[in-house]
Amino acid sequence: MLSWLFILLTLVLVWLWWDGLGAKEVARENCKRVCRERDVLFLDDTVALARLRLRRGSDGNLRVYRRFHFEFTSDGEQRYQGYVDMLGNRVLHTEMEAYRIH
């Protein structure tokens, strides 16, 4: 019985990791697009997981909610912060800190 529980827990963790990779890639591509649209430079070509929770979607089903942080610059000197909220592999919202326009 304990071995089945261990196997199930391992499978859930592997699924969560695998799903997280896909969500991170969607978040990264979204941040690149938003930065390009706003004429700023997406720094380090990466996003970092900042928050992970379970949340209900509009259909009432539980989904994994993630918040990824990213950094960008508008002038090449100052780093600014932004974040993207995701529910599953769907982008909910992208927010960027106020920045200098060059």
ABEGO torsion letter per residue (X at the ends): XAAAAAAAAAAAAAAAAAAAAAAAAAAAAAAAAAAAAAGBBBBGGBBBBABBBBBBBAAGBBBBBBBBBBBBBAAGABBBBBBBBBBEABBABBBBBBBBBX
